Amino acid sequence: MSDVRYEDWMSDNDAMMWHIERDPLLRSTVMSVWVLDRVPDPARFEQTLTAAVAAIPRLRQRVVSDGWGIAPPRWEIDPHFDAAYHVRHVRVGGEGSVRDLLDLAAPISMQAFDKDRPLWEFWLVDGLENGRSGVILKLHHAVSDGVGLVRMTETMVERSRDADPHSLPADTAPLTSEPRSESDHLRDALRHRASVVQQRTGALGRALGRGLGTLARDPLGTGRRAVDTATSIGRLLRPVSEPLSTLMVERSLSTRFDTLTFPFAELKAAAKKVDGTLNDAFVGSVAGGLQRYHAALGAPVDELRMSMPINLREGDKARQAGNQFVPARFAVPIGIADPAERLRTIHRLVKSQRAEPALPLTEEITAVLTRLGTTASTALAGSMMKALDFVTSNVPGPRFPVYASGAKIEHMFPFGPCAGAAVNVTLFSYDGQLQVGINSDRAAVREPQLLVECMEKGFAEVLSIA
């Protein structure tokens, strides 16, 4: 974690994610549910947590909004920080099954954070069957995306059962600080805004200079690229009135968690058979499962609207904390019966989305939207997100087993937010397995067990390619 750069101010993308929670349906929480083979050692866990809080500034920082609307929200050390507040110790109900653990985690995911405190919770869950235990890790999406969350949890896990606990970093910063005055906030906001304006003015000047040079050499090509970029921005921001599904149309604040597990190597081999990627095989499996679900309930559909994060963690951005992705929205053909042809079609679609001219301009576009004010930007985000049928996300994890304070982590199930969509299906690769977390809106998905069965068949169909 020493190479991660933590900025004092939210990026415009993170700020948008923070502000749109004005609409609770757009609440954005990242979850990870672990199943451990035994109860973690309490003393080691305490030492590990202390080291993690010291190493990761975000764990002790709260969000302070700029009341004047000059700058985005700022990350500041919580003057009243208390790590004990963020760690909850509970006992699971029922028979202590994984199903009981998931039923405990789902409502926790939709509970709003105390926005005067750092935006994370760590739940230790006792009472799972066969002496196992669970962990529920909850993080606000404004803090990090899934890839960033994996990097943050590196400080909470070990490579072996008997590994030495994590130690405090040498340059440990104070865990608390004195509250800052309103005049301090105003001064800092003005300085930040001036710095941003200066940076963007310089970037605009350089881009304009390059553009004029290109225009002189190739006026027709430059004009076409300008039109393509404008059209791409229009596609990125286009509002949509309703889902493509006639079945999954209602939305609520209640969700259900389900899981599936598959061998990593087999899905990778299936993707290779059609010259595709693991993500192509994953999305193709989800599409096949949703097609079966709609057909089983008498509401067949040829395509559904999907959102998929396109990772921007390259170069300098790879070291930057926060969210480094662009949410691409596009219609996915789910009615293609042949799974191999479905994967090839999805591969071409995803490739075209990654080539959208508007992608490099996402931060600038979001900056303009945030200047519209919280109400307007929330309404625009809602018009883009509430008509989504499903969301997919693929997060790489460790390829080897890891441990938490002496307990082996058997499963690490990921759950991304629905945030207006009917279903979010997230894939996490861990120790040779693909852990699939299905987060479904209870109002949109009336038959969740049928959905899980259909998803399982969708994955089996794609696995059969290999």
Secondary structure as a PSIPRED ss2 file (coil, helix, strand):
# PSIPRED VFORMAT (PSIPRED V4.0)

   1 M C   1.000  0.000  0.000
   2 S C   1.000  0.000  0.000
   3 D C   1.000  0.000  0.000
   4 V C   1.000  0.000  0.000
   5 R E   0.000  0.000  1.000
   6 Y C   1.000  0.000  0.000
   7 E C   1.000  0.000  0.000
   8 D C   1.000  0.000  0.000
   9 W E   0.000  0.000  1.000
  10 M C   1.000  0.000  0.000
  11 S C   1.000  0.000  0.000
  12 D H   0.000  1.000  0.000
  13 N H   0.000  1.000  0.000
  14 D H   0.000  1.000  0.000
  15 A H   0.000  1.000  0.000
  16 M H   0.000  1.000  0.000
  17 M H   0.000  1.000  0.000
  18 W H   0.000  1.000  0.000
  19 H H   0.000  1.000  0.000
  20 I H   0.000  1.000  0.000
  21 E H   0.000  1.000  0.000
  22 R H   0.000  1.000  0.000
  23 D C   1.000  0.000  0.000
  24 P H   0.000  1.000  0.000
  25 L H   0.000  1.000  0.000
  26 L H   0.000  1.000  0.000
  27 R C   1.000  0.000  0.000
  28 S C   1.000  0.000  0.000
  29 T E   0.000  0.000  1.000
  30 V E   0.000  0.000  1.000
  31 M E   0.000  0.000  1.000
  32 S E   0.000  0.000  1.000
  33 V E   0.000  0.000  1.000
  34 W E   0.000  0.000  1.000
  35 V E   0.000  0.000  1.000
  36 L E   0.000  0.000  1.000
  37 D C   1.000  0.000  0.000
  38 R C   1.000  0.000  0.000
  39 V C   1.000  0.000  0.000
  40 P C   1.000  0.000  0.000
  41 D C   1.000  0.000  0.000
  42 P H   0.000  1.000  0.000
  43 A H   0.000  1.000  0.000
  44 R H   0.000  1.000  0.000
  45 F H   0.000  1.000  0.000
  46 E H   0.000  1.000  0.000
  47 Q H   0.000  1.000  0.000
  48 T H   0.000  1.000  0.000
  49 L H   0.000  1.000  0.000
  50 T H   0.000  1.000  0.000
  51 A H   0.000  1.000  0.000
  52 A H   0.000  1.000  0.000
  53 V H   0.000  1.000  0.000
  54 A H   0.000  1.000  0.000
  55 A H   0.000  1.000  0.000
  56 I C   1.000  0.000  0.000
  57 P H   0.000  1.000  0.000
  58 R H   0.000  1.000  0.000
  59 L H   0.000  1.000  0.000
  60 R H   0.000  1.000  0.000
  61 Q E   0.000  0.000  1.000
  62 R E   0.000  0.000  1.000
  63 V E   0.000  0.000  1.000
  64 V E   0.000  0.000  1.000
  65 S C   1.000  0.000  0.000
  66 D C   1.000  0.000  0.000
  67 G C   1.000  0.000  0.000
  68 W C   1.000  0.000  0.000
  69 G C   1.000  0.000  0.000
  70 I C   1.000  0.000  0.000
  71 A C   1.000  0.000  0.000
  72 P C   1.000  0.000  0.000
  73 P C   1.000  0.000  0.000
  74 R E   0.000  0.000  1.000
  75 W E   0.000  0.000  1.000
  76 E E   0.000  0.000  1.000
  77 I E   0.000  0.000  1.000
  78 D C   1.000  0.000  0.000
  79 P C   1.000  0.000  0.000
  80 H C   1.000  0.000  0.000
  81 F C   1.000  0.000  0.000
  82 D C   1.000  0.000  0.000
  83 A H   0.000  1.000  0.000
  84 A H   0.000  1.000  0.000
  85 Y H   0.000  1.000  0.000
  86 H H   0.000  1.000  0.000
  87 V E   0.000  0.000  1.000
  88 R E   0.000  0.000  1.000
  89 H E   0.000  0.000  1.000
  90 V E   0.000  0.000  1.000
  91 R E   0.000  0.000  1.000
  92 V C   1.000  0.000  0.000
  93 G C   1.000  0.000  0.000
  94 G C   1.000  0.000  0.000
  95 E C   1.000  0.000  0.000
  96 G C   1.000  0.000  0.000
  97 S C   1.000  0.000  0.000
  98 V H   0.000  1.000  0.000
  99 R H   0.000  1.000  0.000
 100 D H   0.000  1.000  0.000
 101 L H   0.000  1.000  0.000
 102 L H   0.000  1.000  0.000
 103 D H   0.000  1.000  0.000
 104 L H   0.000  1.000  0.000
 105 A H   0.000  1.000  0.000
 106 A H   0.000  1.000  0.000
 107 P H   0.000  1.000  0.000
 108 I H   0.000  1.000  0.000
 109 S H   0.000  1.000  0.000
 110 M C   1.000  0.000  0.000
 111 Q C   1.000  0.000  0.000
 112 A C   1.000  0.000  0.000
 113 F C   1.000  0.000  0.000
 114 D C   1.000  0.000  0.000
 115 K C   1.000  0.000  0.000
 116 D C   1.000  0.000  0.000
 117 R C   1.000  0.000  0.000
 118 P C   1.000  0.000  0.000
 119 L C   1.000  0.000  0.000
 120 W E   0.000  0.000  1.000
 121 E E   0.000  0.000  1.000
 122 F E   0.000  0.000  1.000
 123 W E   0.000  0.000  1.000
 124 L E   0.000  0.000  1.000
 125 V E   0.000  0.000  1.000
 126 D E   0.000  0.000  1.000
 127 G C   1.000  0.000  0.000
 128 L C   1.000  0.000  0.000
 129 E H   0.000  1.000  0.000
 130 N H   0.000  1.000  0.000
 131 G H   0.000  1.000  0.000
 132 R C   1.000  0.000  0.000
 133 S E   0.000  0.000  1.000
 134 G E   0.000  0.000  1.000
 135 V E   0.000  0.000  1.000
 136 I E   0.000  0.000  1.000
 137 L E   0.000  0.000  1.000
 138 K E   0.000  0.000  1.000
 139 L E   0.000  0.000  1.000
 140 H E   0.000  0.000  1.000
 141 H C   1.000  0.000  0.000
 142 A C   1.000  0.000  0.000
 143 V C   1.000  0.000  0.000
 144 S C   1.000  0.000  0.000
 145 D C   1.000  0.000  0.000
 146 G H   0.000  1.000  0.000
 147 V H   0.000  1.000  0.000
 148 G H   0.000  1.000  0.000
 149 L H   0.000  1.000  0.000
 150 V H   0.000  1.000  0.000
 151 R H   0.000  1.000  0.000
 152 M H   0.000  1.000  0.000
 153 T H   0.000  1.000  0.000
 154 E H   0.000  1.000  0.000
 155 T H   0.000  1.000  0.000
 156 M H   0.000  1.000  0.000
 157 V C   1.000  0.000  0.000
 158 E E   0.000  0.000  1.000
 159 R C   1.000  0.000  0.000
 160 S C   1.000  0.000  0.000
 161 R C   1.000  0.000  0.000
 162 D C   1.000  0.000  0.000
 163 A C   1.000  0.000  0.000
 164 D C   1.000  0.000  0.000
 165 P C   1.000  0.000  0.000
 166 H C   1.000  0.000  0.000
 167 S C   1.000  0.000  0.000
 168 L C   1.000  0.000  0.000
 169 P C   1.000  0.000  0.000
 170 A C   1.000  0.000  0.000
 171 D C   1.000  0.000  0.000
 172 T C   1.000  0.000  0.000
 173 A C   1.000  0.000  0.000
 174 P C   1.000  0.000  0.000
 175 L C   1.000  0.000  0.000
 176 T C   1.000  0.000  0.000
 177 S C   1.000  0.000  0.000
 178 E C   1.000  0.000  0.000
 179 P C   1.000  0.000  0.000
 180 R C   1.000  0.000  0.000
 181 S C   1.000  0.000  0.000
 182 E H   0.000  1.000  0.000
 183 S H   0.000  1.000  0.000
 184 D H   0.000  1.000  0.000
 185 H H   0.000  1.000  0.000
 186 L H   0.000  1.000  0.000
 187 R H   0.000  1.000  0.000
 188 D H   0.000  1.000  0.000
 189 A H   0.000  1.000  0.000
 190 L H   0.000  1.000  0.000
 191 R H   0.000  1.000  0.000
 192 H H   0.000  1.000  0.000
 193 R H   0.000  1.000  0.000
 194 A H   0.000  1.000  0.000
 195 S H   0.000  1.000  0.000
 196 V H   0.000  1.000  0.000
 197 V H   0.000  1.000  0.000
 198 Q H   0.000  1.000  0.000
 199 Q H   0.000  1.000  0.000
 200 R H   0.000  1.000  0.000
 201 T H   0.000  1.000  0.000
 202 G H   0.000  1.000  0.000
 203 A H   0.000  1.000  0.000
 204 L H   0.000  1.000  0.000
 205 G H   0.000  1.000  0.000
 206 R H   0.000  1.000  0.000
 207 A H   0.000  1.000  0.000
 208 L H   0.000  1.000  0.000
 209 G H   0.000  1.000  0.000
 210 R H   0.000  1.000  0.000
 211 G H   0.000  1.000  0.000
 212 L H   0.000  1.000  0.000
 213 G H   0.000  1.000  0.000
 214 T H   0.000  1.000  0.000
 215 L H   0.000  1.000  0.000
 216 A H   0.000  1.000  0.000
 217 R H   0.000  1.000  0.000
 218 D C   1.000  0.000  0.000
 219 P H   0.000  1.000  0.000
 220 L H   0.000  1.000  0.000
 221 G H   0.000  1.000  0.000
 222 T H   0.000  1.000  0.000
 223 G H   0.000  1.000  0.000
 224 R H   0.000  1.000  0.000
 225 R H   0.000  1.000  0.000
 226 A H   0.000  1.000  0.000
 227 V H   0.000  1.000  0.000
 228 D H   0.000  1.000  0.000
 229 T H   0.000  1.000  0.000
 230 A H   0.000  1.000  0.000
 231 T H   0.000  1.000  0.000
 232 S H   0.000  1.000  0.000
 233 I H   0.000  1.000  0.000
 234 G H   0.000  1.000  0.000
 235 R H   0.000  1.000  0.000
 236 L H   0.000  1.000  0.000
 237 L H   0.000  1.000  0.000
 238 R C   1.000  0.000  0.000
 239 P C   1.000  0.000  0.000
 240 V C   1.000  0.000  0.000
 241 S C   1.000  0.000  0.000
 242 E C   1.000  0.000  0.000
 243 P C   1.000  0.000  0.000
 244 L C   1.000  0.000  0.000
 245 S C   1.000  0.000  0.000
 246 T C   1.000  0.000  0.000
 247 L C   1.000  0.000  0.000
 248 M C   1.000  0.000  0.000
 249 V C   1.000  0.000  0.000
 250 E C   1.000  0.000  0.000
 251 R C   1.000  0.000  0.000
 252 S C   1.000  0.000  0.000
 253 L C   1.000  0.000  0.000
 254 S C   1.000  0.000  0.000
 255 T E   0.000  0.000  1.000
 256 R E   0.000  0.000  1.000
 257 F E   0.000  0.000  1.000
 258 D E   0.000  0.000  1.000
 259 T E   0.000  0.000  1.000
 260 L E   0.000  0.000  1.000
 261 T E   0.000  0.000  1.000
 262 F E   0.000  0.000  1.000
 263 P E   0.000  0.000  1.000
 264 F H   0.000  1.000  0.000
 265 A H   0.000  1.000  0.000
 266 E H   0.000  1.000  0.000
 267 L H   0.000  1.000  0.000
 268 K H   0.000  1.000  0.000
 269 A H   0.000  1.000  0.000
 270 A H   0.000  1.000  0.000
 271 A H   0.000  1.000  0.000
 272 K H   0.000  1.000  0.000
 273 K H   0.000  1.000  0.000
 274 V C   1.000  0.000  0.000
 275 D C   1.000  0.000  0.000
 276 G C   1.000  0.000  0.000
 277 T C   1.000  0.000  0.000
 278 L H   0.000  1.000  0.000
 279 N H   0.000  1.000  0.000
 280 D H   0.000  1.000  0.000
 281 A H   0.000  1.000  0.000
 282 F H   0.000  1.000  0.000
 283 V H   0.000  1.000  0.000
 284 G H   0.000  1.000  0.000
 285 S H   0.000  1.000  0.000
 286 V H   0.000  1.000  0.000
 287 A H   0.000  1.000  0.000
 288 G H   0.000  1.000  0.000
 289 G H   0.000  1.000  0.000
 290 L H   0.000  1.000  0.000
 291 Q H   0.000  1.000  0.000
 292 R H   0.000  1.000  0.000
 293 Y H   0.000  1.000  0.000
 294 H H   0.000  1.000  0.000
 295 A H   0.000  1.000  0.000
 296 A H   0.000  1.000  0.000
 297 L C   1.000  0.000  0.000
 298 G C   1.000  0.000  0.000
 299 A C   1.000  0.000  0.000
 300 P C   1.000  0.000  0.000
 301 V C   1.000  0.000  0.000
 302 D C   1.000  0.000  0.000
 303 E E   0.000  0.000  1.000
 304 L E   0.000  0.000  1.000
 305 R E   0.000  0.000  1.000
 306 M E   0.000  0.000  1.000
 307 S E   0.000  0.000  1.000
 308 M E   0.000  0.000  1.000
 309 P E   0.000  0.000  1.000
 310 I E   0.000  0.000  1.000
 311 N E   0.000  0.000  1.000
 312 L C   1.000  0.000  0.000
 313 R C   1.000  0.000  0.000
 314 E C   1.000  0.000  0.000
 315 G H   0.000  1.000  0.000
 316 D H   0.000  1.000  0.000
 317 K H   0.000  1.000  0.000
 318 A H   0.000  1.000  0.000
 319 R H   0.000  1.000  0.000
 320 Q E   0.000  0.000  1.000
 321 A C   1.000  0.000  0.000
 322 G C   1.000  0.000  0.000
 323 N C   1.000  0.000  0.000
 324 Q C   1.000  0.000  0.000
 325 F E   0.000  0.000  1.000
 326 V E   0.000  0.000  1.000
 327 P E   0.000  0.000  1.000
 328 A E   0.000  0.000  1.000
 329 R E   0.000  0.000  1.000
 330 F E   0.000  0.000  1.000
 331 A E   0.000  0.000  1.000
 332 V E   0.000  0.000  1.000
 333 P E   0.000  0.000  1.000
 334 I C   1.000  0.000  0.000
 335 G C   1.000  0.000  0.000
 336 I C   1.000  0.000  0.000
 337 A C   1.000  0.000  0.000
 338 D C   1.000  0.000  0.000
 339 P H   0.000  1.000  0.000
 340 A H   0.000  1.000  0.000
 341 E H   0.000  1.000  0.000
 342 R H   0.000  1.000  0.000
 343 L H   0.000  1.000  0.000
 344 R H   0.000  1.000  0.000
 345 T H   0.000  1.000  0.000
 346 I H   0.000  1.000  0.000
 347 H H   0.000  1.000  0.000
 348 R H   0.000  1.000  0.000
 349 L H   0.000  1.000  0.000
 350 V H   0.000  1.000  0.000
 351 K H   0.000  1.000  0.000
 352 S H   0.000  1.000  0.000
 353 Q H   0.000  1.000  0.000
 354 R H   0.000  1.000  0.000
 355 A C   1.000  0.000  0.000
 356 E C   1.000  0.000  0.000
 357 P C   1.000  0.000  0.000
 358 A C   1.000  0.000  0.000
 359 L H   0.000  1.000  0.000
 360 P H   0.000  1.000  0.000
 361 L H   0.000  1.000  0.000
 362 T H   0.000  1.000  0.000
 363 E H   0.000  1.000  0.000
 364 E H   0.000  1.000  0.000
 365 I H   0.000  1.000  0.000
 366 T H   0.000  1.000  0.000
 367 A H   0.000  1.000  0.000
 368 V H   0.000  1.000  0.000
 369 L H   0.000  1.000  0.000
 370 T H   0.000  1.000  0.000
 371 R C   1.000  0.000  0.000
 372 L C   1.000  0.000  0.000
 373 G C   1.000  0.000  0.000
 374 T H   0.000  1.000  0.000
 375 T H   0.000  1.000  0.000
 376 A H   0.000  1.000  0.000
 377 S H   0.000  1.000  0.000
 378 T H   0.000  1.000  0.000
 379 A H   0.000  1.000  0.000
 380 L H   0.000  1.000  0.000
 381 A H   0.000  1.000  0.000
 382 G H   0.000  1.000  0.000
 383 S H   0.000  1.000  0.000
 384 M H   0.000  1.000  0.000
 385 M H   0.000  1.000  0.000
 386 K C   1.000  0.000  0.000
 387 A C   1.000  0.000  0.000
 388 L C   1.000  0.000  0.000
 389 D C   1.000  0.000  0.000
 390 F E   0.000  0.000  1.000
 391 V E   0.000  0.000  1.000
 392 T E   0.000  0.000  1.000
 393 S E   0.000  0.000  1.000
 394 N E   0.000  0.000  1.000
 395 V E   0.000  0.000  1.000
 396 P E   0.000  0.000  1.000
 397 G C   1.000  0.000  0.000
 398 P C   1.000  0.000  0.000
 399 R C   1.000  0.000  0.000
 400 F C   1.000  0.000  0.000
 401 P C   1.000  0.000  0.000
 402 V C   1.000  0.000  0.000
 403 Y E   0.000  0.000  1.000
 404 A E   0.000  0.000  1.000
 405 S C   1.000  0.000  0.000
 406 G C   1.000  0.000  0.000
 407 A E   0.000  0.000  1.000
 408 K E   0.000  0.000  1.000
 409 I E   0.000  0.000  1.000
 410 E E   0.000  0.000  1.000
 411 H E   0.000  0.000  1.000
 412 M E   0.000  0.000  1.000
 413 F E   0.000  0.000  1.000
 414 P E   0.000  0.000  1.000
 415 F E   0.000  0.000  1.000
 416 G C   1.000  0.000  0.000
 417 P C   1.000  0.000  0.000
 418 C C   1.000  0.000  0.000
 419 A C   1.000  0.000  0.000
 420 G C   1.000  0.000  0.000
 421 A C   1.000  0.000  0.000
 422 A C   1.000  0.000  0.000
 423 V E   0.000  0.000  1.000
 424 N E   0.000  0.000  1.000
 425 V E   0.000  0.000  1.000
 426 T E   0.000  0.000  1.000
 427 L E   0.000  0.000  1.000
 428 F E   0.000  0.000  1.000
 429 S E   0.000  0.000  1.000
 430 Y E   0.000  0.000  1.000
 431 D C   1.000  0.000  0.000
 432 G C   1.000  0.000  0.000
 433 Q E   0.000  0.000  1.000
 434 L E   0.000  0.000  1.000
 435 Q E   0.000  0.000  1.000
 436 V E   0.000  0.000  1.000
 437 G E   0.000  0.000  1.000
 438 I E   0.000  0.000  1.000
 439 N E   0.000  0.000  1.000
 440 S E   0.000  0.000  1.000
 441 D E   0.000  0.000  1.000
 442 R C   1.000  0.000  0.000
 443 A C   1.000  0.000  0.000
 444 A C   1.000  0.000  0.000
 445 V C   1.000  0.000  0.000
 446 R C   1.000  0.000  0.000
 447 E C   1.000  0.000  0.000
 448 P H   0.000  1.000  0.000
 449 Q H   0.000  1.000  0.000
 450 L H   0.000  1.000  0.000
 451 L H   0.000  1.000  0.000
 452 V H   0.000  1.000  0.000
 453 E H   0.000  1.000  0.000
 454 C H   0.000  1.000  0.000
 455 M H   0.000  1.000  0.000
 456 E H   0.000  1.000  0.000
 457 K H   0.000  1.000  0.000
 458 G H   0.000  1.000  0.000
 459 F H   0.000  1.000  0.000
 460 A H   0.000  1.000  0.000
 461 E H   0.000  1.000  0.000
 462 V H   0.000  1.000  0.000
 463 L H   0.000  1.000  0.000
 464 S C   1.000  0.000  0.000
 465 I C   1.000  0.000  0.000
 466 A C   1.000  0.000  0.000
